[in-house]
Amino acid sequence: FGLATFDISQLVEHCNSLRHKSTMRTVLSISARIYDVLGLVSPVVITCRVIIQKIWRKKLDWDQPLSDDLRQEFWTWVDDLPKLRDKTSKFHGTISARRQHQKTSSFIYRVMQV
């Protein structure tokens, strides 16, 4: 999982299963699967939120096909999602190292107190 609380591989698989559909329902379905507690991928999520805003402004219904420009913008965004694997794993490694350092420091402090 990394630091993100969603599995990027499963997200990409879900996206690929919906590739033939380009509707507001599809965009929201994919967007809702990204739950990022720490906000590490918020720049990526914001891009999707902007696309959702554009859909609302065009007053498209839930199952109405997206216009060509919105469809291309959305699927370009989806195609970039696998890049998150590298980003979140780097953050995860950094935070894991910090946690290990904190545990070690805490252990040494306790030993020295005895």
C-alpha positions as CSV (number, residue, x, y, z in Angstrom):
1,F,0.0,0.0,0.0
2,G,2.7,2.5,0.7
3,L,1.5,5.7,2.4
4,A,-1.5,6.0,0.2
5,T,-4.5,4.2,1.6
6,F,-5.4,2.8,-1.8
7,D,-3.7,0.2,-3.9
8,I,-2.4,1.9,-7.1
9,S,-2.4,-1.4,-9.0
10,Q,-6.0,-2.1,-8.2
11,L,-6.9,1.5,-9.1
12,V,-5.2,1.2,-12.5
13,E,-7.0,-2.2,-13.0
14,H,-10.3,-0.5,-12.1
15,C,-9.6,2.3,-14.5
16,N,-8.8,-0.1,-17.3
17,S,-12.0,-2.0,-16.8
18,L,-13.9,1.3,-17.3
19,R,-11.8,2.5,-20.3
20,H,-14.7,2.0,-22.7
21,K,-16.9,4.3,-20.6
22,S,-16.3,8.1,-20.4
23,T,-19.0,9.5,-18.3
24,M,-19.3,11.6,-15.2
25,R,-20.2,8.4,-13.3
26,T,-16.9,6.9,-14.5
27,V,-14.8,9.9,-13.5
28,L,-16.4,10.0,-10.0
29,S,-16.0,6.2,-9.6
30,I,-12.3,6.4,-10.2
31,S,-11.8,9.6,-8.2
32,A,-13.6,8.2,-5.2
33,R,-11.2,5.3,-5.0
34,I,-8.3,7.6,-4.1
35,Y,-8.2,8.1,-0.4
36,D,-5.1,9.9,0.6
37,V,-5.1,10.5,4.4
38,L,-1.7,12.3,4.5
39,G,-2.4,14.4,1.3
40,L,0.8,13.2,-0.4
41,V,-0.9,12.8,-3.7
42,S,-3.2,15.8,-3.4
43,P,-1.6,17.5,-6.5
44,V,-2.7,14.5,-8.5
45,V,-6.2,14.4,-7.0
46,I,-6.7,18.1,-7.5
47,T,-6.3,17.6,-11.3
48,C,-9.1,15.1,-11.3
49,R,-11.3,17.5,-9.2
50,V,-10.7,20.2,-11.7
51,I,-11.9,17.8,-14.5
52,I,-15.0,17.1,-12.4
53,Q,-15.7,20.8,-12.1
54,K,-15.4,21.2,-15.9
55,I,-18.0,18.4,-16.3
56,W,-20.4,20.0,-13.9
57,R,-20.0,23.4,-15.7
58,K,-21.0,21.7,-18.9
59,K,-24.1,20.3,-17.1
60,L,-23.6,16.8,-18.4
61,D,-25.8,14.1,-16.9
62,W,-24.3,11.1,-15.0
63,D,-24.3,8.7,-18.0
64,Q,-23.9,11.2,-20.8
65,P,-20.6,10.8,-22.7
66,L,-17.9,13.3,-22.0
67,S,-16.9,15.7,-24.8
68,D,-13.7,14.8,-26.7
69,D,-11.6,17.4,-24.8
70,L,-12.7,16.3,-21.4
71,R,-12.4,12.6,-22.3
72,Q,-8.9,13.1,-23.5
73,E,-7.9,15.2,-20.4
74,F,-9.4,12.6,-18.0
75,W,-7.8,9.5,-19.6
76,T,-4.4,11.3,-19.9
77,W,-4.7,11.9,-16.1
78,V,-5.6,8.2,-15.6
79,D,-2.6,7.1,-17.7
80,D,-0.3,9.0,-15.4
81,L,-1.6,7.3,-12.2
82,P,1.0,4.4,-12.3
83,K,3.7,7.0,-11.7
84,L,2.3,7.3,-8.2
85,R,3.9,3.9,-7.3
86,D,7.3,5.5,-7.4
87,K,6.3,8.6,-5.5
88,T,4.5,6.9,-2.6
89,S,7.2,4.3,-2.2
90,K,9.9,7.0,-1.8
91,F,7.8,8.7,0.9
92,H,7.1,5.4,2.6
93,G,10.9,4.6,2.7
94,T,11.6,8.0,4.3
95,I,8.9,7.8,6.9
96,S,9.9,4.1,7.7
97,A,13.5,5.2,8.3
98,R,12.3,8.1,10.6
99,R,10.1,5.7,12.6
100,Q,12.9,3.2,13.0
101,H,15.2,6.1,14.2
102,Q,12.5,7.1,16.7
103,K,12.1,3.6,18.0
104,T,15.9,3.2,18.4
105,S,16.2,6.5,20.1
106,S,13.3,5.7,22.5
107,F,14.9,2.3,23.3
108,I,18.3,3.8,24.0
109,Y,16.7,6.5,26.3
110,R,14.8,3.8,28.2
111,V,17.9,1.7,28.7
112,M,19.9,4.7,29.9
113,Q,17.1,5.5,32.5
114,V,17.6,2.1,34.2
